[in-house]
Amino acid sequence: MSTPSDSKPRQANGEANSEASPTLPLMTPRLRAGAAAPTQAANAERAATATTAGTPGASHSLAMPVPDVANAARINALSTMEHVVELADSVVHIADQLHERILEEIACYQDRIMPDSQKAVMHTLMDDELLLRQRAQALYAEATTYVIHGLDQPQRHLMALTAAAAEQIRHIGVIAETTGLVGEILSLVGGIATGRLSQVEAALESIKLHHTALKALKPAPQVKS
């Protein structure tokens, strides 16, 4: 049978546990991005409450409307940490598709000597693959600082554009045709890393142009000799 003295320590412990801040596990950039959205919403709600409380006779229904930060972030590409991490995922996928296309091209020359001009293209693309992976890792590591405001296009358009680029790189018939597209993707990520909005916008326009030009080309299947 418990006594009042027995229940007090338990109550104290319960209060301490409820007041103590939980220890968060080490989180990846993607998990941190997911945790940031509820925090922004909570801050907006507290700001609205504080504004109402400071006005005599005011009620919650009369509070000034708070800008929908989360909705604006969904509209503008790269405007949140989560958007930057999403782009990093896409850049990794592009590097993977480029790697597969390089291996496919090499397999076509198993019994033949690759021309020097083709070797130069392959070396360039292999270097580009490495750069894509390095810059994707930089996006993951610095996602909070690589957020861009003012890019006037939805995130879904950016992701559709990079997904189309990955598809074209993987299935293009003449591998040398991908060098310009890959170069513009590197320019896009470089502009994000340096915070140059004009470079980001220019790279996106160039990627669209390359996409249109490559789309007009009929992919030629690689035949092993």
Beta strands, then each sheet from edge to edge (+ up, - down):
end
